[in-house]
Each structure stands twice: as structure tokens, then as C-alpha cells.
Amino acid sequence: MLVLFTGVSGASAHAALTGTDPQDGSVLKSEPRRVTLTFSESIGLLDDSFRVLTPENRRVHTGAPSHADDRSDTASVTLPRGLGTGTFTVAWRVVSADSHPVSGAFTFSIGKPSATTAPLPSAAASNPASTGLYDIARYAAYSGLALLIGAATFVLGCGHRGSVRRLLLTGWWTLLGSTLALLLLRGPYERGTGLGDALDPSILSDTLTSRPGIVLVARLALLAAAVLVPLRAPLRDRAPGPAVLVPGGVLALGLAVTWAAAEHASAGIQVPVAMVSSVLHLLAMAVWLGGLAALLSALHRPAEPVAPGVVTRFSRLALVSVAVLAATGVYQSWRGLGSWDALTSTSYGRLLLVKVGAVALLLVGAAFSRRWTARLATPRAAVTVPAGRVPVTVPAGGPGETREGTDGPGEERGPEPEGAEDRHEGRTEDGQDGGHDGGAGGTIDAGQRQGLRRSVLAEVTVGILVLMITTMLTGTQPGRAAEETAAATAAADHPASSTTTVPFDVGTPGGHGKVQVELSPGRVGENSVQAVIFGPDGGLATVPELRITFTLESQQVGPIDAEITDKGGYWTSDTLTLPLPGTWTMKTTVRTTDVDQVTVERKVRVS
């Protein structure tokens, strides 16, 4: 009864590296003053975000990491003078806006490439122990939330009067313990270091002031407030009122927000919509999966019978959860994948397919559960016994066979006392009291209990599997971001150039033609410019002066003169530096005589 098309996630999350300055594998004529990285989304910096290594594998003493030009999607570090020549290695590690660390490495050369003894670190460098325990804590947190919200909803929304105190306490303590573990392990997880850093005061202080740390502290505060909600006493005596429902609903909503604010929904495209979708998705999952656990626990308590009406109401509530999960799941899948190809070409897409398969198994189990629910919702035919006659089961006649009551063989029982007819009215054949809403006032017999228990147990088992896959999905780079990373890597490996044709006309006879301008590689950093002029007849032409400038109006940068020089038949420059990506305005000024000139503008894209 659950359609979890995606995890509590879905976004163009996990920041993708879109550019480096210097470029990966580039050879520079002079020492760079700084290293700058550009990402697809906002990122957070660590004290050790950059490690620059010399060809001899010695670490370069750099400045403190910072955001270039105060842009949150960049990471930059200054380099000292006197680096020397050869191939340098840059290893970097930052934290995505969705709270997951990303890392990588690249090289650049000064003067000319050289052999290097510095190993190129893995892009996924991390400490297995820290990462493994952090993932376990995340899974435990999801489980604790589902138990806490689901069990409370099973009581408040379905009217179950049995005890769920043990389940509520299990959920509360599990969520509390896992949140504390996440808070301690956050520092080592971000930095890729060992468990020894978990209690480091400086690292813990950095965690508490970071967005993920603040969110975890807020979750702890909400759990402390949950202790004050009076769940048990009102439910024993009467239906819960606003004093329970309002604070309980606010706390459940707040707990769900602590996930959305620190996971994939908080980064990428359509963040406000994604945050709402993520909260609804998580709440629906908790109500359904936690409610199943509560139902299964209740079915294992013969001393506290479960009314059929409780099961019926939970089935309706689960159906609402299905609708919410389906709508939010489809949206989050689209947001996380970006394209159909990402289903098979990315780890996120393949894991999502596995999850859809597990959901299909859930639907099969849900179908069996609904059959049992439908049986409970069908009232049994009541047997009305006339006054003076009592149905008596006679073992010798076989099970369920009744005869009119007698005092002995061949003797009729005497008339019953007055009012006996009323006592037998409404009694079902199996001796259970009837009731409305599918027998809400009765109980489930042993056969029904066993069948429903098996079906619910199968659902819970597969649901745990789905929850594990969900946790893995929230820690996997979404398909959209993976494709962005692949595109950025391909662009870095194969720099592209852009060619722009600029027609001109100075208004004099023979004073028109076109300029063909090639900008290579058309990316942030150093670029070369080559220009060729064609006359009215389409042949090569010469002019006294050609000037080309670039302006990024959105950032108020420029004009930057390309400083092209005439090389006899073509104009060129290798010293143009474009500091920012975006759509630049290229102004081409052509002077054909001492007094005749014209300036033409064209837009060029710099990535």
C-alpha cells in the first residue's frame, strides 16, 4: 500500500564541479595567484578544503579557503609566490548544499609538465568507519521517526485503545540516539577522517554552527518537547482533543522539516516546492510504515483485542498515504533524475529502479491486506433467536451445528426468563458482538488475526527493505547532478571554441564585410582570440585597426580589451582572461580609414 517512487529526496543535489581555474591538465606560462573551483550549486567550505601538492609531493602552504567574489557556488584559495615549475596536484573537498561532502582532484603545470610523485586522490576519498557509522545512524533516524509518528497516528487517527507505549518509546529513543550519533559523526563524515575526530572540540564546534548541525540540534529540541505531549491519558478515557492533536501535529511537521532542510530538497531547482514535497513524502511514509508496525504489534497482543473498525480506518488512512506518496514521489523522481537516460546511466537511477521493484512487492502484500480488511468490513449475519430458545452447540453433531435448547434427551427446556430474548439479539454466530464500521465494537477472531498478521508482517519486511534503499538514495548523487558532472568533465577534457560572425558596414563604398572571431576554449580563465576579416567580395581583407572587448553586464565586469594584434592576414591574442561564466557582450570595432569606423555587438557564452 505504499508507492515510494523515490527517497525523501530528489534534486539537482550533490554539487557538481563545473569548472576549475587553472583548468585541469592546463599548462600555464606563469604562476597562478589562486585556485578557484566553480560548482553547480552552493557549497560549504572546510578548514582543509584544499591541499596543493608540489611535483615532489610536498604540501604548499596556501591561504584560508574562501568563496570567490562572495559567490556561494565557488571555492577559492590563494597560492604563495615562488611555486617553481612542473606539475602540481590540487585535492579538494567541500560540502554540498544538501549536506553531503563531495571531493576530487586535478592537476595543472607551470612552465611545462613534469613527472610527479604526488598521488591523485580518489574523488570519493573518505574514512570507511566514519562513513559507515554515519549511514547506519541515518537509517536508524528514519526508522525512529517512522515508529514515533506512525504509532502515534495509529492511536490518534485510528482509535486504537491498546497500549503502544513500548513502540512510542522505542521510536523516541531510537531517533534521539541516532540524532546524537549524527551530530558527533558529522565532523569526521564531512572531512573524511577517522572516528577519533568525533569528540574533537574544534570540529564539534564547527558542526554546531553549520546548517546540518543546527538542524540536528533543532531535532533534539523537538524530541525534548515531544515528552510533554499528553498522549496516553486522554486516549484511555476519551477521544483526543486539540490539546493533543495540535502540538502532536506541529511536532511531527517540525521533525519532517529537519530532514528536508538538510537533504536533497534544500538544494537544486524549485527548492520551495521540493521542500513541501519532501515533508509530505516523509510524513506519509512515517504514517504508513510506522502504522504498519503498530498494527503488527497490536495483532501480537491477544490480551488487547484489535477492533475491526481500527483496521478499517487504518486501511483508509494508508490509502491517503498512497496518494500523497505517489504524487510527491513522481515529482521527486523527475527532479532527481532530469532525464530518462539517467535511469540506467547513473547509480541513482539504477538504485531507483531497484526501489520501484521493491515497491511492487509492497503492493502485492498490500493487496492481500486489503482482502482481509474487506472481510472485516463486511458485517456477519445476525441470528435472531425467539424467546425461550437458546442456540446450543452439540459436539456430537459436528462443529457449529446447533439445535434448539433442551434440558435433556427428548426433553424440551422450559421457557427462559423475561428479557432473555433481548440478551441474545444481535449476537453473531461465532459469539462476537456486532457493531458499526465493519464491526468496530467487536474483535477479530483467531483466524482473521492470523491471516492479517501474516500479511502485515510481509508488508513490514518489504517496507524495511524499501526504507534501507531510501536511505541509500539520499546518500547517492542524483541523476541530474551526475549528468551535470559528466558534462562538465567532458567539457574540461575536450575544450570547445566558439566562432562568431560579425557583419559590419561603415557606410562608404566598399566599406562593408564581416569579421569571423574565434574564442577558444570559451571558458573561464585564459582564452585565445583569433579574428579574420572578409571584404565585400568574400575574400580576405585588411583594415588599419581592429579592436575587440568583452563585457559581462550582469556582474558589471569589463570592458576587457582582448588586445589583439595584426599578424599579417589575421588578428590574434593569447592573453585574454575572462574571470566569470555567463553571457558576455563582445564589441567588435572595425576602422577602415582614418575617419570611418563602426562598432558591432554580439553575445558570446562563456562557461
C-alpha positions in Angstrom: 0.0 0.0 0.0 3.0 2.3 -0.5 4.2 3.9 -3.7 7.7 5.2 -2.8 8.9 6.1 -6.3 11.8 8.0 -4.8 13.5 8.6 -1.5 13.0 11.5 0.8 14.9 13.4 -1.7 15.2 14.3 -5.3 17.0 17.4 -6.5 19.9 18.5 -8.6 21.8 17.9 -5.4 25.3 16.9 -4.6 27.2 19.8 -6.0 28.7 19.1 -9.4 32.1 20.6 -10.3 31.6 22.7 -13.4 34.9 24.4 -13.8 38.4 24.9 -12.4 40.9 27.8 -12.7 43.5 26.8 -13.7 41.9 24.2 -15.9 42.6 20.5 -15.3 45.7 19.5 -17.2 46.5 23.0 -18.4 50.0 24.4 -18.8 50.5 27.9 -17.6 53.2 30.4 -18.6 53.3 32.0 -15.2 52.4 31.1 -11.6 48.7 31.4 -10.8 47.8 33.6 -7.8 44.9 31.4 -6.7 43.0 28.2 -7.4 39.2 28.6 -7.9 36.6 26.0 -8.3 33.0 26.6 -9.6 30.1 24.3 -8.7 26.5 23.8 -9.9 25.1 24.9 -6.5 26.0 26.5 -3.3 28.7 24.7 -1.3 30.2 24.9 2.2 33.9 25.2 3.0 36.1 23.2 5.4 39.3 24.3 7.1 41.0 21.7 4.9 39.1 22.1 1.7 42.3 22.5 -0.4 45.6 20.6 -0.5 48.0 21.7 -3.1 51.0 19.4 -3.7 54.2 20.0 -5.5 55.8 17.6 -8.0 57.8 16.3 -5.1 54.6 15.6 -3.1 55.2 18.4 -0.6 52.3 20.4 0.6 52.1 24.0 -0.5 51.2 26.5 2.3 48.1 28.1 1.0 45.7 30.8 2.4 42.4 30.1 4.0 39.6 28.7 1.8 37.0 31.3 0.8 34.3 32.0 -1.7 35.5 33.8 -4.9 33.8 37.2 -5.2 31.4 36.2 -2.4 29.7 33.7 -4.6 28.5 30.7 -2.6 28.9 28.3 -5.6 32.7 28.8 -5.7 35.7 27.8 -3.6 39.0 29.6 -3.8 42.4 29.6 -2.1 45.4 31.9 -2.6 48.8 30.5 -3.6 52.2 31.7 -2.4 54.8 33.1 -4.7 57.8 31.1 -5.9 56.0 27.8 -6.6 58.5 26.9 -9.3 57.8 24.8 -12.4 56.3 21.4 -13.0 53.0 19.6 -12.4 51.0 20.4 -9.3 48.2 18.4 -7.8 45.1 20.0 -6.2 42.9 17.9 -3.9 39.7 19.5 -2.8 36.7 18.6 -0.5 33.6 20.7 0.1 30.1 20.2 1.4 27.1 20.4 -0.9 24.1 22.5 0.0 22.3 19.1 0.6 24.8 18.4 3.4 26.7 15.7 1.6 30.5 16.1 1.1 32.0 16.0 -2.4 35.7 15.8 -3.3 38.0 15.4 -6.2 41.4 16.3 -7.5 43.1 17.7 -10.7 46.5 18.8 -11.9 48.0 21.9 -13.6 51.5 22.6 -14.8 53.7 25.7 -14.7 56.2 26.2 -17.4 55.9 22.7 -18.7 54.5 19.3 -17.4 56.8 17.2 -15.3 56.8 13.8 -13.6 55.2 14.0 -10.2 55.3 11.7 -7.1 52.1 13.1 -5.7 49.3 10.5 -5.9 46.0 11.7 -7.4 43.5 11.2 -4.5 40.3 9.4 -5.2 37.3 11.6 -5.9 35.4 9.6 -3.2 38.1 9.8 -0.5 36.5 9.0 2.8 37.0 7.1 6.0 35.1 3.8 5.8 34.4 3.6 9.5 33.1 7.2 9.8 31.0 6.9 6.6 29.6 3.5 7.5 28.5 4.5 11.0 27.1 7.8 9.8 25.0 5.9 7.2 23.8 3.4 9.9 22.8 6.4 12.1 20.8 7.9 9.2 18.9 4.7 8.7 18.2 4.4 12.4 16.9 8.0 12.4 14.5 7.2 9.6 13.3 4.1 11.4 12.8 6.0 14.7 10.8 8.7 13.0 8.5 6.2 11.3 7.9 4.4 14.6 7.3 7.6 16.6 4.9 9.3 14.1 3.3 6.0 12.8 2.5 4.7 16.3 1.0 8.0 17.4 -1.1 8.2 14.3 -2.3 4.7 14.8 -3.7 5.7 18.1 -4.9 9.2 17.3 -6.2 8.6 13.8 -7.5 5.0 14.0 -8.9 5.0 17.5 -6.8 2.1 18.8 -7.2 1.9 22.6 -4.5 -0.7 23.2 -1.0 0.1 24.5 1.6 1.5 22.1 3.8 2.9 24.8 6.6 0.5 24.1 6.6 1.3 20.4 6.5 5.0 21.0 9.4 4.8 23.5 11.4 2.7 21.0 10.8 5.3 18.2 11.7 8.2 20.5 14.8 6.7 21.9 16.0 5.4 18.5 15.5 8.9 17.0 17.2 10.6 19.9 20.2 8.2 19.9 20.7 8.3 16.2 20.4 12.2 16.1 23.1 12.4 18.8 25.3 10.0 16.8 24.8 12.0 13.6 25.8 15.2 15.5 29.1 13.6 16.7 29.9 11.8 13.4 29.1 14.8 11.3 32.6 16.3 11.5 34.5 13.1 10.6 32.0 12.4 7.8 32.4 15.8 6.2 36.2 15.7 6.4 36.7 12.1 5.5 38.7 11.5 8.7 38.6 8.8 11.4 36.3 8.3 14.4 38.9 10.0 16.7 37.8 13.4 15.4 34.2 12.8 16.6 35.0 14.3 20.1 37.4 17.0 18.9 36.1 20.2 20.4 37.0 22.4 17.5 35.4 20.1 14.9 32.3 19.7 17.1 32.1 23.5 17.4 32.3 23.8 13.6 29.5 21.2 13.3 27.2 23.0 15.8 27.5 26.3 13.8 26.9 24.6 10.4 23.5 24.3 8.8 23.4 20.5 9.2 24.4 20.8 12.9 21.8 23.5 13.6 19.1 21.3 12.0 20.2 18.3 14.2 20.1 20.5 17.3 16.6 21.6 16.4 15.6 18.0 16.0 16.8 17.3 19.5 14.8 20.2 20.9 11.6 18.9 19.2 12.2 15.5 20.7 12.5 17.0 24.1 9.2 18.9 23.5 7.5 15.7 22.5 7.9 14.3 26.0 5.4 17.0 27.2 2.6 15.9 24.8 0.0 14.0 26.9 -0.7 11.1 24.6 -1.7 8.2 26.9 -4.1 9.5 29.5 -6.7 11.2 27.2 -6.8 8.2 24.9 -7.8 5.8 27.7 -10.8 7.8 28.7 -12.0 9.8 25.7 -11.2 10.8 22.1 -8.1 13.0 21.9 -8.8 16.7 21.7 -6.9 19.8 20.4 -4.6 19.7 23.4 -3.1 16.5 22.0 -3.7 16.8 18.2 -2.3 20.3 17.7 1.0 20.0 19.5 1.4 16.5 18.1 0.9 17.6 14.6 3.2 20.6 15.0 6.0 18.3 16.4 5.6 15.8 13.5 5.7 18.6 10.9 8.8 20.1 12.6 10.6 16.8 12.7 9.9 16.2 9.0 11.2 19.7 8.2 14.6 18.9 9.9 15.1 16.3 7.2 14.0 18.4 4.2 16.2 21.3 5.4 19.4 19.2 5.4 18.8 16.8 2.5 18.4 17.0 -1.3 15.3 19.1 -1.2 17.2 22.1 0.2 19.3 22.4 -3.0 18.9 22.5 -6.7 15.9 23.6 -8.7 12.4 24.6 -7.3 13.6 24.5 -3.7 10.3 25.8 -2.1 8.2 23.2 -3.9 10.8 20.5 -3.3 10.8 21.3 0.5 7.0 20.9 0.7 7.1 17.7 -1.4 9.8 16.2 0.8 8.0 17.0 4.0 4.7 15.5 2.8 6.6 12.5 1.4 8.3 11.8 4.7 5.2 12.2 6.8 3.2 9.9 4.5 6.0 7.3 4.7 6.1 7.6 8.5 2.3 7.3 8.9 2.1 4.2 6.7 5.2 2.3 7.7 5.1 3.2 11.4 1.4 2.5 11.4 2.0 -1.0 10.0 4.5 -1.6 12.7 1.9 -0.5 15.3 -0.8 -2.7 13.7 1.6 -5.7 13.7 2.4 -5.1 17.4 -1.3 -4.9 18.3 -2.1 -8.1 16.4 0.6 -9.9 18.5 -1.2 -8.9 21.8 -4.1 -11.3 22.3 -4.9 -9.8 25.7 -5.7 -6.4 23.9 -8.1 -7.3 21.1 -8.0 -5.1 17.9 -11.4 -3.9 16.8 -12.1 -4.4 13.1 -13.0 -0.8 12.8 -9.4 0.2 13.8 -8.1 -1.9 10.9 -10.6 -0.4 8.5 -9.7 3.1 9.5 -6.0 2.4 9.1 -6.7 1.0 5.7 -8.3 4.3 4.7 -5.5 6.3 6.2 -3.0 4.1 4.3 -4.9 4.8 1.0 -4.5 8.6 1.6 -0.8 8.0 2.2 -0.5 6.2 -1.1 -2.0 9.2 -2.9 0.5 11.6 -1.2 3.4 9.3 -1.8 2.5 8.8 -5.5 2.2 12.5 -6.2 5.3 13.6 -4.3 7.3 10.5 -5.5 6.7 11.2 -9.2 7.7 14.9 -8.7 10.9 14.0 -6.8 11.9 11.3 -9.3 11.6 13.9 -12.1 13.6 16.4 -10.1 16.3 14.0 -9.1 16.7 12.2 -12.5 16.4 15.1 -15.0 16.1 12.6 -18.0 15.0 9.1 -18.8 18.6 8.2 -19.7 19.6 8.8 -16.1 17.5 5.8 -15.0 20.1 3.4 -16.5 23.2 5.6 -16.9 23.6 6.7 -13.2 23.8 5.0 -9.9 20.9 7.0 -8.6 18.7 5.8 -11.5 19.6 2.2 -11.1 19.0 2.3 -7.4 15.7 3.9 -8.0 14.7 1.1 -10.3 15.5 -1.4 -7.5 13.3 0.6 -5.2 10.4 0.6 -7.7 10.7 -3.2 -7.8 10.6 -3.4 -4.0 7.5 -1.1 -4.1 5.9 -3.5 -6.5 6.3 -6.3 -3.9 4.8 -4.0 -1.3 1.7 -3.5 -3.5 1.3 -7.3 -3.7 1.4 -7.6 0.0 -1.0 -4.6 0.4 -3.5 -6.4 -1.9 -3.6 -9.3 0.5 -4.0 -7.0 3.5 -6.9 -5.2 1.8 -8.6 -8.5 1.2 -8.5 -9.2 5.0 -9.7 -5.7 5.6 -12.6 -6.1 3.3 -13.7 -9.2 5.1 -13.6 -7.4 8.4 -15.6 -4.6 6.9 -18.4 -7.0 5.9 -20.8 -7.5 8.9 -21.8 -11.0 9.7 -25.4 -12.0 9.5 -27.0 -11.9 13.0 -29.1 -14.9 14.2 -32.3 -13.8 16.0 -33.4 -16.5 18.4 -37.0 -16.5 19.6 -37.7 -16.1 23.2 -37.5 -19.4 25.1 -35.0 -20.9 22.6 -31.2 -20.8 23.1 -28.8 -22.0 20.4 -26.6 -24.7 21.9 -23.6 -26.3 20.1 -23.8 -30.1 20.2 -20.3 -31.6 19.8 -21.7 -34.9 18.5 -23.4 -33.1 15.6 -20.2 -31.5 14.3 -18.7 -28.1 14.7 -21.1 -25.2 14.5 -24.2 -27.4 14.5 -27.0 -26.0 16.7 -30.2 -27.4 18.0 -32.9 -25.8 19.9 -32.0 -25.9 23.6 -33.4 -28.8 25.6 -33.0 -29.9 29.2 -32.0 -33.4 28.2 -32.6 -36.1 25.5 -36.1 -35.9 24.3 -37.0 -33.1 26.8 -37.6 -29.5 26.0 -36.1 -26.8 28.0 -38.5 -24.7 29.9 -39.3 -21.1 29.0 -36.5 -18.6 29.5 -36.8 -15.7 31.9 -38.3 -12.5 30.6 -35.7 -10.4 28.8 -33.6 -13.3 27.6 -34.6 -12.5 24.0 -33.1 -9.1 24.3 -29.8 -10.5 25.6 -29.5 -12.8 22.6 -30.5 -10.2 20.0 -27.5 -9.0 17.8 -25.3 -11.9 18.8 -23.4 -13.3 15.8 -22.9 -17.0 15.0 -19.4 -17.0 16.4 -20.4 -15.4 19.6 -18.9 -12.0 18.9 -20.8 -8.8 19.4 -21.8 -6.9 16.3 -21.0 -3.3 15.7 -20.9 -0.5 13.1 -17.9 0.4 10.8 -17.1 -3.2 10.0 -17.6 -4.5 13.5 -15.9 -1.6 15.3 -17.5 -2.7 18.5 -16.3 -6.3 18.2 -13.0 -8.1 17.9 -11.1 -10.1 15.4 -11.3 -13.8 15.7 -8.2 -16.1 15.8 -8.3 -17.0 12.1 -8.7 -13.4 11.0 -6.0 -12.3 13.3 -3.5 -14.9 12.0 -4.2 -14.1 8.3 -4.0 -10.4 8.8 -0.9 -10.7 10.9 0.9 -12.7 8.2 0.0 -10.2 5.5 1.1 -7.2 7.6 4.4 -9.0 8.6 5.2 -9.4 4.9 4.5 -5.7 4.2 6.6 -4.6 7.1 9.5 -6.8 6.0 9.5 -5.4 2.5 8.9 -1.9 3.9 12.1 -2.2 5.9 13.9 -3.1 2.6 12.4 0.0 1.0 13.5 2.1 3.9 17.0 0.9 3.5 17.0 1.7 -0.2 15.6 5.1 0.6 18.5 5.8 3.0 20.9 4.8 0.2 19.2 7.1 -2.3 19.5 10.1 0.0 23.3 9.5 0.1 23.6 9.0 -3.7 24.3 11.7 -6.2 21.0 12.3 -8.1 21.0 11.6 -11.8 20.6 15.3 -12.8 23.7 16.3 -10.8 25.6 13.2 -12.1 24.9 14.2 -15.7 26.0 17.8 -15.0 29.2 16.4 -13.5 29.8 14.2 -16.6 29.1 17.1 -18.9 31.5 19.3 -17.0 34.2 16.6 -17.1 33.7 16.1 -20.8 33.9 19.8 -21.4 37.1 20.0 -19.4 38.6 17.1 -21.3 37.6 18.5 -24.7 37.6 22.3 -24.6 35.3 23.8 -27.2 35.8 27.0 -29.0 33.1 29.4 -30.2 33.1 31.1 -33.6 31.1 34.3 -34.1 30.5 36.1 -37.4 30.2 39.9 -37.1 28.9 41.8 -40.2 29.9 45.4 -40.4 29.2 48.4 -42.7 30.8 51.8 -42.2 28.6 53.4 -44.8 31.1 54.1 -47.5 31.6 52.3 -50.9 33.4 49.1 -50.3 33.3 49.7 -46.5 31.3 46.6 -45.6 32.2 43.0 -44.9 32.4 40.6 -41.9 34.7 39.6 -39.1 35.0 36.0 -38.1 36.0 35.8 -34.4 37.1 32.5 -32.8 37.2 32.4 -28.9 39.0 29.3 -27.6 38.2 27.5 -25.3 35.3 29.8 -24.4 35.6 29.1 -20.7 36.5 30.9 -17.5 40.2 31.7 -17.4 42.8 32.2 -20.1 41.4 32.3 -23.7 42.9 33.0 -27.1 41.2 35.1 -29.7 41.7 34.9 -33.5 39.9 37.2 -36.0 39.8 37.2 -39.8 38.3 40.0 -41.9 36.5 39.3 -45.1 35.7 42.1 -47.7 32.7 42.7 -49.9 33.8 40.0 -52.4 34.2 37.4 -49.7 38.0 37.4 -49.9 40.4 38.2 -47.1 40.7 42.0 -46.4 43.0 44.2 -44.3 42.0 47.1 -42.1 44.1 49.7 -40.3 42.6 48.8 -36.9 40.5 46.0 -35.2 39.6 46.1 -31.6 37.6 43.5 -29.6 36.3 44.0 -26.0 34.3 41.8 -23.7 31.8 43.0 -21.0 29.7 40.9 -18.5 26.9 43.4 -17.8 25.1 41.3 -15.3 28.2 41.4 -13.0 29.4 44.8 -14.1 32.7 43.4 -15.3 34.5 45.0 -18.2 35.1 46.1 -20.8 38.1 43.8 -21.0 40.3 44.5 -24.1 41.4 41.4 -25.9 44.5 43.4 -27.1 44.6 41.6 -30.5 47.5 42.4 -32.8 47.8 42.1 -36.6 49.8 39.1 -37.6 49.6 39.8 -41.4 46.3 38.4 -42.7 44.7 37.7 -39.3 44.5 39.2 -35.8 45.2 37.3 -32.6 45.7 37.4 -28.8 46.6 34.8 -26.3 46.3 36.9 -23.2 42.6 37.4 -22.7 41.4 36.3 -19.3 37.6 36.1 -18.6 37.0 35.7 -14.9 33.4 34.7 -14.7 31.0 32.4 -16.6 27.9 33.9 -18.3 26.7 35.6 -21.4 29.3 38.3 -22.3 28.8 41.2 -24.8 31.6 41.2 -27.4 32.1 44.5 -29.1 34.0 44.5 -32.4 35.3 47.8 -33.6 36.4 47.9 -37.3 38.2 51.0 -38.7 38.5 51.0 -42.5 40.0 54.5 -42.9 41.4 57.3 -40.7 37.8 58.5 -40.1 35.5 55.6 -40.9 34.8 53.0 -38.3 31.9 51.1 -36.8 31.3 49.0 -33.6 29.0 46.0 -33.7 27.9 44.0 -30.6 27.3 40.2 -30.4 26.6 37.9 -27.4 29.0 35.1 -26.6 28.6 32.4 -24.0 31.5 31.7 -21.6 31.2 28.5 -19.5 
